[in-house]
Amino acid sequence: MRPRESLFTALAASALSLACVAQPSASESGETADGSETASSTEADETETGESDEEDPFEPTIGEDLSVIAFDQTHVYFGEQNHRQIDVELSLPAAELAYESVTLELTLGCPNGACDWWDRKGFIGVVRDPGSEQESIIEVARFMTPYRVGAQHVIDVSELRPVLAGDLTMRVFIDTWVGPGHANGDGWLVSARLDFVGGAPSRVPIEVLPLWDLRTFEYGNPDLPIADSMPTTTVEIPAEADAVSLRSIITGHGQGNLHNCAEFCPRNHGFLVVEQPFVREIWRDDCDQTPIEGQQGTWQYPRAGWCPGAEVIPWLEDVSAAAPAGQSVTVSYDVETYENSCRPDAPVCTGCALGTGCEYDGGNHTPPIYDLSAMLIAYRNVGQ
């Protein structure tokens, strides 16, 4: 594994390194020097024995159509009691049943006609080891509430079928700080339904391999290295996997800092899967097209991976070439180098984007942070 500080050097050089990969030799490709084909050792063995070691094609058992209500007008709010987080117990179809699609229909309503005035981040996730010291969240969907009005989303979560199975605890969380009787709204009413459509897709997700559960880390503080929050992790790829994808959700928050990070600054983020880098700029510049009517506030402005009133679109990347079946795979994460010179302990206070001082004030100046979750998903091809 390369040292973490060289990750973005690797990302920048990836195009050159991929272009320089040697082509297979004639003997490796099954061709002779004159271009004619040669029999592989496997073909030769089959010719001698008259048998093949190939397994039967993978044909999953098809599940029946089913809808499961997770939350029904559940009031999420903050007040004398903290109801920002709600857990429910669900029974979902057994993992061995295949579905053509799994979708999450999410509706945000206004309790007593008074939605929270502000854009709040929220998520729906599966809780692993609930109530224990090892409790963690497999993030199913992340969303941002609109300003002062409700919203409805239909989110494809088919790739998460292996964890949306059996008996489980599901959690909804919204980072709201208002509740009944508050001048800025009564919070949110959350309804969520999972719709399972029976059928066989071309490939079936067979295992979700969490890399980092949902977590938050500060960006641009030399005293808080990202490696401490996002240590390199190793997972085992199932031996039967035909393909592997990376799924990550990343959003930036906080304002008033150098370059107005991390909510209003585009940055390159990268994953190193064994020795192969994958990079993407986390930025959305289509917020002015969010189909939510009646929003207030600055909902039109581009942001770091999200928009008010919209679901967060996961980063999905095919990493099959870097994550072969039956192998241990190491994965590292990093983000474009940055030091925030507008922070309380900065040697020289400078660059404050909104004209504040370097102290955080909970309003125009808040710490630059990223919220991130990431996993690998293994698939099997149907009929192969």
Secondary structure as UniProt FT lines:
FT   HELIX           4..6
FT   HELIX           7..19
FT   HELIX           26..29
FT   TURN            33..34
FT   HELIX           41..49
FT   STRAND          61..62
FT   STRAND          66..78
FT   STRAND          82..83
FT   STRAND          85..92
FT   TURN            95..96
FT   STRAND          97..109
FT   HELIX           111..113
FT   STRAND          121..128
FT   TURN            130..131
FT   TURN            133..134
FT   STRAND          136..144
FT   STRAND          151..156
FT   HELIX           158..160
FT   TURN            161..163
FT   STRAND          166..174
FT   TURN            180..181
FT   TURN            183..184
FT   STRAND          188..198
FT   STRAND          203..218
FT   TURN            222..223
FT   HELIX           226..229
FT   STRAND          233..236
FT   TURN            239..240
FT   STRAND          243..253
FT   HELIX           258..260
FT   TURN            261..263
FT   STRAND          267..273
FT   TURN            274..275
FT   STRAND          276..282
FT   HELIX           287..289
FT   TURN            293..294
FT   TURN            297..300
FT   TURN            308..309
FT   STRAND          315..318
FT   HELIX           320..322
FT   TURN            325..326
FT   STRAND          328..335
FT   TURN            344..345
FT   TURN            353..354
FT   STRAND          369..381
FT   TURN            382..383
//
